[in-house]
């Protein structure tokens, strides 16, 4: 394997609506879909669809969602040897509400993801040490994330930490042990307590984290593109203009594509450019993983954009 994702899987319950109900109000929504998601699984699938050899360390629940979650990962080309069941526990679930402007609001119930532990990493240790890159997010316990970071450092494996969903008690000292720290602008705002309404504000907020010792900070900003900050250097990638249908999972698409491109070429700036376009392509379809193009489909998208 080239890439390991240690993280979450979720079942997405997606409601498409023109408006959200007020307290005590019932509204009819025009459409609904069930899909496979979760930040970890999304990133694994995106990397695999772009040709990466990807394994996943994750937990599913003891319920009707679990078999399809595992089967879906396998269909997408992800190695699931270390996706195990948490007995007597529900799978992770993410109710998602997509409005008329294609913006999403998401709730997550972590379920079995909360039981992913250091023991699961140890069980996969032999396979993990053969990987070049480990991707982590925060839909699993922080203690497990920290253990994975230490594991990677001991075995000289590069690490991407995606602080999503952002939690105030994330210890930035652990993020500084990672090769890449990749929040979106909202997560950056939560982690720094600083405004991020403009690119300059994003840079100022990012500099506060760099001063604490981060190696590479890559901030995804949706329709505003992405920003790579390292030391005193700043590299900005413009967005690819598209008509967005559903922005769910776009950040995960970026990270998965970036990881695959980085492992393949080692070129951070080029990987960002490709990942930005890949994320743009993903928002032209509905859902998360189902909207991620494979390499051939993505190339056709690039040819016309």
Backbone as CSV, one residue per row, in Angstrom:
resi,resn,N_x,N_y,N_z,CA_x,CA_y,CA_z,C_x,C_y,C_z
1,UNK,0.834,-1.200,0.000,0.000,0.000,0.000,0.874,1.259,0.000
2,UNK,0.328,2.344,-0.561,1.024,3.636,-0.561,0.476,4.563,0.520
3,UNK,-0.846,4.522,0.708,-1.544,5.456,1.589,-2.392,4.686,2.580
4,UNK,-2.342,5.077,3.842,-3.235,4.527,4.858,-4.097,5.645,5.413
5,UNK,-5.380,5.391,5.500,-6.293,6.320,6.160,-6.716,5.674,7.474
6,UNK,-6.380,6.318,8.571,-6.821,5.870,9.897,-7.917,6.829,10.314
7,UNK,-9.165,6.370,10.255,-10.230,7.325,10.519,-11.628,6.772,10.385
8,UNK,-12.530,7.661,10.107,-13.959,7.407,10.238,-14.616,6.938,8.956
9,UNK,-15.730,6.260,9.148,-16.686,6.033,8.070,-18.062,6.413,8.603
10,UNK,-18.922,6.850,7.753,-20.276,7.263,8.127,-21.256,6.820,7.054
11,UNK,-22.509,6.705,7.445,-23.579,6.567,6.473,-24.234,7.938,6.339
12,UNK,-24.205,8.498,5.135,-24.771,9.820,4.884,-26.264,9.709,4.608
13,UNK,-27.041,10.472,5.336,-28.493,10.564,5.125,-28.752,11.982,4.623
14,UNK,-28.917,12.122,3.317,-28.865,13.446,2.687,-30.264,13.922,2.303
15,UNK,-30.653,15.072,2.845,-31.924,15.703,2.514,-31.660,16.961,1.701
16,UNK,-32.297,17.058,0.545,-32.193,18.253,-0.305,-33.446,19.089,-0.075
17,UNK,-33.250,20.344,0.327,-34.386,21.174,0.703,-34.172,22.625,0.289
18,UNK,-35.264,23.317,-0.001,-35.159,24.733,-0.351,-34.982,25.591,0.896
19,UNK,-35.474,25.110,2.041,-35.296,25.827,3.301,-35.386,24.852,4.456
20,UNK,-34.735,25.206,5.556,-34.789,24.379,6.752,-35.982,24.779,7.612
21,UNK,-36.635,23.812,8.267,-37.793,24.150,9.091,-37.413,24.942,10.341
22,UNK,-38.336,25.782,10.776,-38.178,26.473,12.044,-38.585,25.531,13.172
23,UNK,-38.353,25.941,14.406,-38.727,25.115,15.551,-40.225,24.810,15.508
24,UNK,-40.577,23.544,15.600,-41.977,23.128,15.605,-42.625,23.061,14.234
25,UNK,-41.876,23.375,13.171,-42.433,23.403,11.822,-42.080,22.135,11.056
26,UNK,-43.016,21.658,10.243,-42.772,20.523,9.352,-42.848,21.003,7.914
27,UNK,-41.811,20.708,7.154,-41.766,21.072,5.747,-41.542,19.823,4.902
28,UNK,-42.010,19.871,3.663,-41.739,18.787,2.733,-40.456,19.093,1.967
29,UNK,-39.571,18.113,1.901,-38.325,18.262,1.141,-38.468,17.514,-0.184
30,UNK,-37.885,18.045,-1.243,-38.099,17.442,-2.563,-37.323,16.168,-2.829
31,UNK,-36.232,15.915,-2.091,-35.430,14.741,-2.450,-34.608,14.268,-1.258
32,UNK,-34.230,12.981,-1.305,-33.469,12.354,-0.224,-32.585,11.269,-0.831
33,UNK,-31.398,11.063,-0.243,-30.507,10.002,-0.704,-29.718,9.443,0.471
34,UNK,-29.358,8.177,0.377,-28.470,7.533,1.345,-27.158,7.225,0.642
35,UNK,-26.057,7.572,1.264,-24.760,7.311,0.659,-23.738,6.920,1.701
36,UNK,-22.602,6.455,1.251,-21.488,6.122,2.141,-20.579,7.335,2.260
37,UNK,-20.241,7.697,3.486,-19.409,8.874,3.701,-18.512,8.706,4.907
38,UNK,-18.327,9.791,5.649,-17.350,9.846,6.723,-16.054,10.396,6.172
39,UNK,-15.436,11.307,6.904,-14.258,11.996,6.368,-13.140,11.024,5.999
40,UNK,-12.877,10.061,6.858,-11.820,9.111,6.558,-12.115,8.285,5.321
41,UNK,-13.310,7.714,5.263,-13.682,6.890,4.117,-13.715,7.718,2.838
42,UNK,-14.220,8.948,2.919,-14.244,9.819,1.737,-12.838,10.038,1.191
43,UNK,-11.911,10.337,2.073,-10.541,10.612,1.644,-9.888,9.363,1.062
44,UNK,-10.172,8.215,1.663,-9.640,6.956,1.143,-10.177,6.674,-0.251
45,UNK,-11.474,6.866,-0.444,-12.097,6.594,-1.741,-11.571,7.555,-2.812
46,UNK,-11.439,8.842,-2.467,-10.923,9.807,-3.440,-9.515,9.418,-3.895
47,UNK,-8.658,9.054,-2.948,-7.288,8.660,-3.299,-7.291,7.395,-4.151
48,UNK,-8.143,6.438,-3.808,-8.207,5.189,-4.560,-8.755,5.411,-5.968
49,UNK,-9.777,6.254,-6.092,-10.351,6.519,-7.413,-9.346,7.190,-8.343
50,UNK,-8.399,7.919,-7.757,-7.373,8.571,-8.567,-6.160,7.668,-8.806
51,UNK,-6.287,6.415,-8.419,-5.245,5.448,-8.741,-4.319,5.092,-7.607
52,UNK,-4.549,5.639,-6.409,-3.700,5.315,-5.273,-3.983,3.934,-4.720
53,UNK,-2.946,3.318,-4.162,-3.126,2.037,-3.459,-3.341,2.381,-1.983
54,UNK,-4.575,2.159,-1.520,-5.037,2.718,-0.249,-5.572,1.619,0.665
55,UNK,-5.193,1.683,1.935,-5.785,0.835,2.964,-6.459,1.711,4.011
56,UNK,-7.397,1.112,4.751,-8.107,1.881,5.764,-8.146,1.119,7.075
57,UNK,-7.924,1.851,8.177,-8.098,1.328,9.524,-9.296,2.060,10.112
58,UNK,-10.371,1.324,10.383,-11.618,1.971,10.782,-12.511,0.983,11.524
59,UNK,-13.600,1.477,12.101,-14.574,0.662,12.825,-15.968,0.866,12.241
60,UNK,-16.685,-0.225,12.036,-18.106,-0.150,11.681,-18.925,-0.677,12.849
61,UNK,-20.216,-0.362,12.845,-21.086,-0.815,13.908,-21.599,-2.218,13.681
62,UNK,-22.344,-2.671,14.654,-22.966,-3.990,14.593,-24.420,-3.791,14.156
63,UNK,-24.611,-3.349,12.908,-25.951,-2.999,12.442,-26.067,-3.201,10.944
64,UNK,-27.219,-2.847,10.378,-27.479,-3.121,8.961,-26.649,-2.241,8.030
65,UNK,-26.105,-1.125,8.534,-25.290,-0.257,7.683,-23.887,-0.823,7.438
66,UNK,-23.381,-1.645,8.364,-21.977,-2.060,8.331,-21.589,-2.857,7.087
67,UNK,-22.327,-3.897,6.708,-21.887,-4.683,5.541,-21.768,-3.854,4.264
68,UNK,-22.711,-2.937,4.039,-22.662,-2.112,2.833,-21.498,-1.128,2.899
69,UNK,-21.187,-0.625,4.102,-20.050,0.284,4.247,-18.756,-0.403,3.820
70,UNK,-18.549,-1.629,4.300,-17.334,-2.371,3.950,-17.338,-2.725,2.465
71,UNK,-18.480,-3.213,1.969,-18.569,-3.602,0.558,-18.319,-2.401,-0.359
72,UNK,-18.821,-1.240,0.028,-18.612,-0.038,-0.778,-17.135,0.310,-0.871
73,UNK,-16.432,0.271,0.264,-14.996,0.557,0.244,-14.264,-0.418,-0.682
74,UNK,-14.641,-1.686,-0.609,-13.997,-2.693,-1.459,-14.278,-2.421,-2.932
75,UNK,-15.502,-2.029,-3.256,-15.835,-1.724,-4.655,-15.018,-0.547,-5.174
76,UNK,-14.674,0.375,-4.284,-13.906,1.550,-4.687,-12.404,1.280,-4.723
77,UNK,-11.991,0.065,-4.381,-10.583,-0.286,-4.449,-9.794,-0.062,-3.176
78,UNK,-10.481,0.128,-2.049,-9.811,0.355,-0.763,-9.636,-0.983,-0.036
79,UNK,-8.448,-1.227,0.482,-8.148,-2.431,1.252,-8.840,-2.332,2.615
80,UNK,-9.724,-3.287,2.931,-10.537,-3.217,4.157,-10.159,-4.284,5.188
81,UNK,-8.968,-4.848,5.085,-8.574,-5.894,6.043,-8.670,-5.414,7.487
82,UNK,-8.479,-4.110,7.687,-8.430,-3.583,9.048,-9.628,-2.671,9.359
83,UNK,-10.732,-2.918,8.657,-12.017,-2.298,9.009,-12.774,-3.345,9.807
84,UNK,-12.899,-3.131,11.110,-13.443,-4.151,12.011,-14.735,-3.690,12.666
85,UNK,-15.447,-4.638,13.274,-16.761,-4.374,13.857,-16.672,-4.108,15.347
86,UNK,-17.399,-3.090,15.820,-17.539,-2.808,17.246,-18.857,-3.436,17.710
87,UNK,-18.825,-4.540,18.453,-20.066,-5.233,18.836,-21.000,-4.352,19.659
88,UNK,-22.297,-4.503,19.387,-23.310,-3.801,20.170,-23.316,-2.299,19.991
89,UNK,-22.735,-1.807,18.886,-22.614,-0.373,18.646,-23.176,-0.022,17.276
90,UNK,-23.762,1.151,17.145,-24.247,1.592,15.843,-23.091,2.083,14.984
91,UNK,-23.277,2.018,13.689,-22.319,2.637,12.778,-22.418,4.156,12.893
92,UNK,-21.410,4.844,12.415,-21.480,6.297,12.364,-22.508,6.749,11.347
93,UNK,-23.232,7.795,11.677,-24.285,8.314,10.804,-24.127,9.829,10.680
94,UNK,-24.366,10.349,9.464,-24.261,11.792,9.222,-25.502,12.292,8.482
95,UNK,-26.480,12.860,9.205,-27.577,13.546,8.524,-27.054,14.839,7.886
96,UNK,-27.302,15.004,6.595,-26.804,16.152,5.835,-27.982,16.876,5.202
97,UNK,-28.002,18.190,5.315,-29.067,19.000,4.724,-28.448,19.939,3.690
98,UNK,-28.886,19.822,2.458,-28.351,20.617,1.357,-29.425,21.600,0.905
99,UNK,-29.101,22.913,0.918,-30.110,23.916,0.607,-30.109,24.304,-0.872
100,UNK,-30.937,25.255,-1.220,-31.110,25.653,-2.621,-29.853,26.296,-3.199
101,UNK,-28.973,26.781,-2.339,-27.716,27.390,-2.786,-26.571,26.365,-2.826
102,UNK,-26.913,25.090,-2.647,-25.956,23.976,-2.681,-24.991,23.985,-1.501
103,UNK,-25.321,24.711,-0.440,-24.525,24.695,0.777,-25.061,23.605,1.705
104,UNK,-24.152,22.986,2.474,-24.592,21.879,3.314,-24.433,22.178,4.796
105,UNK,-25.300,21.559,5.585,-25.217,21.577,7.039,-25.230,20.128,7.493
106,UNK,-24.276,19.759,8.352,-24.062,18.351,8.661,-24.037,18.130,10.171
107,UNK,-24.723,17.083,10.615,-24.612,16.583,11.973,-23.920,15.229,11.891
108,UNK,-23.077,14.904,12.880,-22.481,13.566,12.875,-22.750,12.853,14.199
109,UNK,-23.064,11.567,14.088,-23.154,10.673,15.237,-22.029,9.680,15.051
110,UNK,-21.008,9.747,15.884,-19.780,8.999,15.626,-19.959,7.496,15.740
111,UNK,-20.798,7.022,16.653,-21.043,5.592,16.775,-19.750,4.807,16.941
112,UNK,-19.575,3.774,16.098,-18.420,2.876,16.206,-17.096,3.600,16.028
113,UNK,-17.095,4.729,15.343,-15.852,5.464,15.148,-15.208,5.857,16.478
114,UNK,-16.034,6.042,17.519,-15.510,6.415,18.832,-14.714,5.285,19.464
115,UNK,-14.854,4.074,18.925,-14.163,2.931,19.522,-12.870,2.567,18.787
116,UNK,-12.512,3.317,17.760,-11.240,3.058,17.089,-10.114,3.428,18.057
117,UNK,-9.202,2.499,18.287,-8.230,2.679,19.368,-6.803,2.382,18.924
118,UNK,-5.870,2.602,19.842,-4.467,2.288,19.591,-4.285,0.813,19.260
119,UNK,-5.101,-0.045,19.869,-5.001,-1.483,19.602,-5.285,-1.796,18.139
120,UNK,-6.188,-1.039,17.510,-6.486,-1.243,16.097,-5.301,-0.849,15.220
121,UNK,-4.591,0.200,15.630,-3.386,0.609,14.897,-2.300,-0.445,15.044
122,UNK,-2.125,-0.971,16.258,-1.131,-2.015,16.477,-1.448,-3.264,15.667
123,UNK,-2.736,-3.585,15.551,-3.129,-4.775,14.796,-2.786,-4.642,13.316
124,UNK,-2.746,-3.411,12.841,-2.447,-3.154,11.424,-1.001,-2.712,11.213
125,UNK,-0.166,-2.824,12.242,1.166,-2.214,12.218,2.009,-2.672,11.040
126,UNK,2.021,-3.952,10.751,2.883,-4.460,9.672,2.505,-3.832,8.335
127,UNK,1.197,-3.759,8.054,0.741,-3.156,6.797,0.985,-1.652,6.784
128,UNK,0.799,-1.008,7.922,0.982,0.444,7.998,2.429,0.848,7.725
129,UNK,3.370,0.065,8.215,4.775,0.445,8.061,5.240,0.354,6.608
130,UNK,4.448,-0.290,5.759,4.784,-0.351,4.333,4.258,0.853,3.565
131,UNK,3.487,1.718,4.235,2.876,2.870,3.567,3.816,4.080,3.585
132,UNK,3.621,4.963,2.604,4.410,6.187,2.530,3.745,7.355,3.253
133,UNK,2.416,7.252,3.442,1.651,8.395,3.956,0.467,7.897,4.766
134,UNK,0.226,8.543,5.909,-0.958,8.266,6.733,-1.804,9.528,6.793
135,UNK,-3.117,9.370,6.590,-4.065,10.486,6.673,-4.938,10.297,7.908
136,UNK,-5.100,11.380,8.678,-5.892,11.358,9.912,-6.899,12.496,9.910
137,UNK,-8.032,12.272,10.593,-9.028,13.315,10.827,-9.462,13.239,12.295
138,UNK,-10.492,14.004,12.668,-10.888,14.070,14.072,-12.287,13.514,14.335
139,UNK,-12.741,12.573,13.529,-14.006,11.886,13.812,-13.757,10.585,14.574
140,UNK,-12.535,10.419,15.071,-12.161,9.316,15.953,-11.559,9.934,17.214
141,UNK,-11.362,9.158,18.286,-10.857,9.764,19.527,-9.494,10.436,19.334
142,UNK,-9.318,11.574,20.009,-8.048,12.294,19.914,-6.872,11.431,20.365
143,UNK,-7.097,10.591,21.375,-6.015,9.737,21.857,-5.526,8.800,20.749
144,UNK,-6.455,8.338,19.923,-6.096,7.456,18.816,-5.337,8.232,17.751
145,UNK,-5.766,9.461,17.491,-5.061,10.317,16.537,-3.624,10.552,17.002
146,UNK,-3.448,10.883,18.269,-2.116,11.144,18.800,-1.237,9.883,18.720
147,UNK,-1.825,8.733,19.030,-1.071,7.478,18.963,-0.621,7.219,17.526
148,UNK,-1.510,7.488,16.557,-1.175,7.278,15.146,-0.050,8.203,14.701
149,UNK,-0.064,9.440,15.190,1.008,10.387,14.849,2.342,9.875,15.368
150,UNK,2.356,9.413,16.616,3.595,8.867,17.177,4.045,7.625,16.416
151,UNK,3.100,6.768,16.050,3.419,5.567,15.271,4.104,5.966,13.963
152,UNK,3.526,6.942,13.287,4.086,7.380,12.006,5.490,7.943,12.183
153,UNK,5.692,8.731,13.221,7.021,9.313,13.461,8.059,8.230,13.740
154,UNK,7.657,7.211,14.505,8.594,6.119,14.821,9.011,5.358,13.566
155,UNK,8.124,5.320,12.593,8.384,4.527,11.389,8.670,5.399,10.160
156,UNK,8.901,6.688,10.389,9.298,7.608,9.306,8.273,7.640,8.174
157,UNK,7.001,7.726,8.558,5.901,7.804,7.590,5.342,9.228,7.629
158,UNK,5.152,9.838,6.473,4.581,11.185,6.421,3.127,11.155,6.897
159,UNK,2.684,12.281,7.493,1.328,12.374,8.046,0.621,13.630,7.559
160,UNK,-0.619,13.452,7.119,-1.556,14.565,6.899,-2.573,14.523,8.029
161,UNK,-2.725,15.632,8.757,-3.779,15.747,9.764,-4.799,16.764,9.286
162,UNK,-6.012,16.294,9.088,-7.148,17.136,8.719,-7.981,17.369,9.978
163,UNK,-7.919,18.567,10.585,-8.589,18.796,11.869,-10.087,19.022,11.707
164,UNK,-10.764,17.974,11.254,-12.185,18.086,10.955,-12.931,16.885,11.551
165,UNK,-14.024,17.165,12.272,-14.479,18.505,12.641,-13.544,19.131,13.677
166,UNK,-13.378,20.444,13.597,-12.457,21.142,14.494,-12.920,21.013,15.941
167,UNK,-11.977,20.727,16.827,-12.284,20.650,18.261,-11.310,21.557,19.004
168,UNK,-11.842,22.314,19.944,-11.034,23.314,20.636,-9.902,22.690,21.445
169,UNK,-10.066,21.414,21.883,-9.037,20.814,22.718,-7.970,20.070,21.915
170,UNK,-7.953,20.236,20.587,-6.841,19.689,19.811,-5.552,20.377,20.252
171,UNK,-4.553,19.578,20.597,-3.260,20.108,21.024,-2.421,20.381,19.772
172,UNK,-2.178,21.665,19.487,-1.436,22.040,18.276,-0.012,21.471,18.303
173,UNK,0.498,21.177,19.482,1.827,20.559,19.560,1.856,19.230,18.819
174,UNK,0.741,18.502,18.836,0.675,17.245,18.091,0.580,17.523,16.595
175,UNK,-0.149,18.558,16.226,-0.233,18.925,14.808,1.145,19.280,14.267
176,UNK,1.981,19.865,15.103,3.323,20.259,14.668,4.218,19.056,14.385
177,UNK,3.826,17.879,14.863,4.576,16.661,14.575,4.214,16.089,13.201
178,UNK,3.160,16.631,12.591,2.698,16.139,11.295,3.383,16.896,10.158
179,UNK,3.431,16.274,8.998,4.044,16.921,7.837,3.114,17.951,7.218
180,UNK,1.804,17.691,7.268,0.812,18.604,6.698,-0.363,18.733,7.654
181,UNK,-0.785,19.979,7.881,-1.970,20.285,8.677,-2.946,20.950,7.721
182,UNK,-4.132,20.338,7.532,-4.999,20.758,6.432,-6.434,21.047,6.900
183,UNK,-6.670,22.243,7.477,-8.029,22.651,7.830,-8.696,23.391,6.676
184,UNK,-10.018,23.546,6.753,-10.666,24.542,5.888,-10.716,25.859,6.644
185,UNK,-11.251,26.902,6.015,-11.181,28.219,6.650,-12.034,28.288,7.915
186,UNK,-13.147,27.560,7.961,-13.989,27.546,9.165,-13.267,26.872,10.318
187,UNK,-12.609,25.768,10.036,-11.838,25.071,11.070,-10.674,25.932,11.544
188,UNK,-10.055,26.658,10.637,-8.978,27.575,11.009,-9.495,28.643,11.968
189,UNK,-10.687,29.149,11.684,-11.289,30.162,12.556,-11.523,29.605,13.957
190,UNK,-12.039,28.372,14.042,-12.311,27.752,15.339,-11.016,27.519,16.111
191,UNK,-9.999,27.073,15.418,-8.736,26.726,16.077,-7.946,27.947,16.529
192,UNK,-8.107,29.074,15.828,-7.326,30.275,16.163,-8.144,31.352,16.850
193,UNK,-9.480,31.305,16.711,-10.322,32.368,17.244,-10.193,33.663,16.475
194,UNK,-9.684,33.592,15.231,-9.465,34.779,14.420,-10.392,34.784,13.210
195,UNK,-10.741,35.973,12.677,-11.627,36.041,11.507,-10.937,35.513,10.252
196,UNK,-11.745,34.996,9.315,-11.190,34.423,8.073,-12.025,34.846,6.864
197,UNK,-12.637,36.029,6.951,-13.549,36.454,5.890,-12.827,36.804,4.592
198,UNK,-11.565,37.187,4.679,-10.796,37.545,3.486,-9.535,36.695,3.421
199,UNK,-8.897,36.680,2.262,-7.651,35.925,2.122,-6.581,36.455,3.072
200,UNK,-6.534,37.760,3.260,-5.531,38.334,4.170,-5.777,37.883,5.606
201,UNK,-7.054,37.828,6.005,-7.370,37.355,7.356,-6.991,35.887,7.510
202,UNK,-7.220,35.086,6.477,-6.823,33.680,6.506,-5.309,33.570,6.704
203,UNK,-4.544,34.376,5.990,-3.084,34.349,6.111,-2.637,34.740,7.520
204,UNK,-3.268,35.761,8.085,-2.908,36.181,9.440,-3.207,35.078,10.451
205,UNK,-4.365,34.444,10.299,-4.712,33.342,11.204,-3.735,32.186,11.025
206,UNK,-3.401,31.894,9.779,-2.454,30.820,9.509,-1.090,31.083,10.107
207,UNK,-0.650,32.330,10.064,0.667,32.674,10.609,0.751,32.418,12.110
208,UNK,-0.366,32.563,12.812,-0.333,32.289,14.256,-0.051,30.820,14.529
209,UNK,-0.534,29.928,13.637,-0.260,28.501,13.803,1.161,28.154,13.367
210,UNK,1.622,28.780,12.294,2.990,28.533,11.845,4.004,28.936,12.915
211,UNK,3.703,30.025,13.616,4.627,30.469,14.669,4.703,29.460,15.819
212,UNK,3.705,28.593,15.899,3.711,27.571,16.954,4.442,26.306,16.509
213,UNK,4.888,26.282,15.240,5.751,25.183,14.817,5.237,24.278,13.720
214,UNK,4.116,24.628,13.095,3.615,23.800,11.994,4.610,23.796,10.831
215,UNK,4.736,22.647,10.167,5.646,22.545,9.025,4.990,23.084,7.756
216,UNK,3.863,22.491,7.387,3.131,22.884,6.184,1.658,23.032,6.537
217,UNK,1.107,24.212,6.315,-0.300,24.491,6.563,-0.996,24.700,5.215
218,UNK,-1.940,23.830,4.907,-2.708,23.965,3.670,-4.168,24.196,4.055
219,UNK,-4.696,25.345,3.642,-6.056,25.751,4.016,-6.937,25.679,2.781
220,UNK,-8.000,24.896,2.850,-8.968,24.849,1.749,-10.063,25.867,2.024
221,UNK,-10.447,26.622,0.974,-11.369,27.746,1.162,-12.551,27.691,0.201
222,UNK,-12.922,26.487,-0.244,-14.080,26.342,-1.107,-13.928,27.102,-2.406
223,UNK,-14.894,27.950,-2.694,-14.902,28.705,-3.949,-13.786,29.735,-4.033
224,UNK,-13.052,29.938,-2.921,-11.914,30.865,-2.923,-10.586,30.158,-3.183
225,UNK,-10.603,28.871,-3.425,-9.378,28.151,-3.719,-8.708,27.599,-2.483
226,UNK,-7.384,27.507,-2.507,-6.635,26.947,-1.387,-5.318,27.696,-1.213
227,UNK,-4.728,27.520,-0.017,-3.551,28.309,0.367,-2.564,27.399,1.076
228,UNK,-1.310,27.437,0.648,-0.242,26.675,1.301,0.726,27.652,1.945
229,UNK,0.912,27.514,3.245,1.827,28.366,3.988,2.879,27.488,4.657
230,UNK,4.146,27.883,4.495,5.246,27.149,5.106,6.385,28.130,5.344
231,UNK,6.811,28.257,6.604,7.825,29.268,6.915,7.314,30.645,6.538
232,UNK,8.067,31.358,5.725,7.646,32.690,5.273,6.991,32.664,3.893
233,UNK,6.868,31.490,3.299,6.334,31.407,1.938,4.833,31.141,1.931
234,UNK,4.177,31.708,0.917,2.731,31.538,0.732,2.480,31.201,-0.731
235,UNK,1.752,30.139,-0.968,1.400,29.736,-2.332,-0.107,29.582,-2.406
236,UNK,-0.742,30.310,-3.301,-2.198,30.274,-3.411,-2.616,29.642,-4.737
237,UNK,-3.623,28.783,-4.671,-4.164,28.127,-5.859,-5.570,28.648,-6.099
238,UNK,-5.798,29.173,-7.269,-7.121,29.708,-7.617,-8.110,28.572,-7.790
239,UNK,-9.391,28.824,-7.528,-10.396,27.780,-7.695,-10.696,27.518,-9.166
240,UNK,-11.232,26.353,-9.444,-11.762,26.040,-10.764,-13.236,26.403,-10.758
241,UNK,-13.655,27.289,-11.639,-15.040,27.773,-11.635,-15.977,26.705,-12.189
242,UNK,-16.968,26.318,-11.382,-17.984,25.352,-11.809,-19.323,25.769,-11.216
243,UNK,-20.397,25.184,-11.714,-21.716,25.373,-11.117,-21.912,24.285,-10.078
244,UNK,-21.886,24.665,-8.802,-21.962,23.685,-7.722,-23.384,23.152,-7.563
245,UNK,-23.478,21.844,-7.400,-24.750,21.183,-7.133,-24.837,20.770,-5.659
246,UNK,-23.716,20.287,-5.112,-23.678,19.817,-3.728,-22.221,19.867,-3.266
247,UNK,-21.938,20.679,-2.243,-20.553,20.846,-1.788,-20.144,19.820,-0.728
248,UNK,-21.032,18.896,-0.378,-20.707,17.882,0.631,-19.475,17.088,0.210
249,UNK,-18.516,16.968,1.106,-17.352,16.131,0.853,-16.300,16.730,-0.046
250,UNK,-16.436,17.999,-0.412,-15.445,18.598,-1.317,-14.065,18.676,-0.671
251,UNK,-14.022,19.017,0.607,-12.739,19.074,1.297,-12.066,17.715,1.362
252,UNK,-12.859,16.666,1.558,-12.307,15.312,1.576,-11.797,14.912,0.198
253,UNK,-12.513,15.323,-0.844,-12.059,15.050,-2.205,-10.698,15.694,-2.434
254,UNK,-10.550,16.934,-1.969,-9.274,17.648,-2.096,-8.160,16.864,-1.415
255,UNK,-8.387,16.453,-0.181,-7.327,15.795,0.592,-6.954,14.446,-0.009
256,UNK,-7.959,13.656,-0.410,-7.662,12.356,-1.001,-6.880,12.480,-2.291
257,UNK,-7.292,13.405,-3.158,-6.582,13.631,-4.416,-5.178,14.175,-4.154
258,UNK,-5.071,15.125,-3.233,-3.762,15.692,-2.880,-2.812,14.593,-2.414
259,UNK,-3.301,13.707,-1.554,-2.462,12.642,-1.011,-1.935,11.741,-2.122
260,UNK,-2.825,11.356,-3.034,-2.409,10.468,-4.121,-1.369,11.155,-5.015
261,UNK,-1.617,12.424,-5.345,-0.686,13.162,-6.203,0.650,13.386,-5.506
262,UNK,0.612,13.649,-4.198,1.848,13.875,-3.447,2.705,12.614,-3.417
263,UNK,2.070,11.473,-3.150,2.806,10.205,-3.126,3.396,9.902,-4.497
264,UNK,2.662,10.253,-5.541,3.104,9.947,-6.902,4.247,10.844,-7.356
265,UNK,4.177,12.147,-7.028,5.139,13.099,-7.599,6.028,13.793,-6.576
266,UNK,5.573,13.922,-5.328,6.322,14.664,-4.325,6.240,16.172,-4.488
267,UNK,5.467,16.653,-5.452,5.354,18.082,-5.763,4.117,18.651,-5.063
268,UNK,4.324,19.420,-3.992,3.211,19.916,-3.183,2.335,20.882,-3.978
269,UNK,2.938,21.841,-4.656,2.160,22.838,-5.399,1.344,22.190,-6.508
270,UNK,1.946,21.268,-7.244,1.226,20.585,-8.318,0.099,19.723,-7.754
271,UNK,0.356,19.086,-6.602,-0.687,18.272,-5.963,-1.861,19.137,-5.542
272,UNK,-1.585,20.349,-5.053,-2.660,21.268,-4.676,-3.499,21.679,-5.885
273,UNK,-2.840,21.986,-6.989,-3.556,22.397,-8.195,-4.481,21.283,-8.668
274,UNK,-3.966,20.052,-8.682,-4.794,18.929,-9.106,-5.940,18.703,-8.132
275,UNK,-5.650,18.786,-6.832,-6.676,18.550,-5.811,-7.773,19.602,-5.862
276,UNK,-7.398,20.848,-6.146,-8.388,21.917,-6.241,-9.366,21.651,-7.379
277,UNK,-8.837,21.230,-8.521,-9.695,20.911,-9.660,-10.549,19.682,-9.369
278,UNK,-9.972,18.699,-8.676,-10.721,17.485,-8.347,-11.894,17.807,-7.422
279,UNK,-11.646,18.653,-6.424,-12.725,19.057,-5.517,-13.810,19.807,-6.276
280,UNK,-13.411,20.670,-7.221,-14.389,21.395,-8.032,-15.239,20.430,-8.838
281,UNK,-14.609,19.426,-9.407,-15.361,18.425,-10.165,-16.365,17.712,-9.268
282,UNK,-15.967,17.434,-8.026,-16.843,16.688,-7.118,-18.127,17.437,-6.786
283,UNK,-18.083,18.771,-6.742,-19.279,19.523,-6.343,-20.291,19.663,-7.491
284,UNK,-19.940,19.176,-8.666,-20.888,19.212,-9.787,-21.845,18.029,-9.752
285,UNK,-21.637,17.104,-8.799,-22.547,15.969,-8.622,-23.052,15.914,-7.200
286,UNK,-24.079,15.128,-6.981,-24.666,15.008,-5.643,-23.939,13.969,-4.805
287,UNK,-23.985,14.195,-3.476,-23.425,13.239,-2.546,-21.948,13.471,-2.310
288,UNK,-21.337,12.534,-1.604,-19.910,12.635,-1.308,-19.149,11.677,-2.230
289,UNK,-18.941,10.452,-1.788,-18.127,9.523,-2.581,-18.683,9.296,-3.989
290,UNK,-19.985,9.274,-4.122,-20.574,9.017,-5.437,-20.275,10.150,-6.427
291,UNK,-19.916,11.316,-5.913,-19.620,12.450,-6.798,-18.142,12.528,-7.166
292,UNK,-17.315,11.651,-6.579,-15.878,11.703,-6.845,-15.567,11.005,-8.169
293,UNK,-14.922,11.686,-9.088,-14.611,11.058,-10.368,-13.422,10.108,-10.266
294,UNK,-13.398,9.092,-11.133,-12.183,8.305,-11.273,-11.212,9.078,-12.159
295,UNK,-10.025,8.552,-12.339,-8.985,9.293,-13.055,-9.395,9.626,-14.485
296,UNK,-10.078,8.693,-15.151,-10.486,8.931,-16.539,-11.549,10.021,-16.629
297,UNK,-12.531,9.964,-15.740,-13.589,10.980,-15.724,-13.012,12.340,-15.370
298,UNK,-12.079,12.351,-14.424,-11.449,13.607,-14.016,-10.664,14.218,-15.175
299,UNK,-9.990,13.406,-15.957,-9.245,13.925,-17.105,-10.178,14.557,-18.112
300,UNK,-11.346,13.972,-18.326,-12.325,14.587,-19.236,-12.795,15.921,-18.695
301,UNK,-12.969,16.015,-17.385,-13.354,17.279,-16.748,-12.272,18.333,-16.987
302,UNK,-11.010,17.953,-16.828,-9.909,18.903,-17.035,-9.846,19.380,-18.476
303,UNK,-10.200,18.503,-19.398,-10.110,18.864,-20.818,-11.097,19.956,-21.224
304,UNK,-12.159,20.121,-20.426,-13.180,21.118,-20.796,-13.250,22.267,-19.791
305,UNK,-12.347,22.273,-18.794,-12.356,23.339,-17.781,-10.983,23.980,-17.650
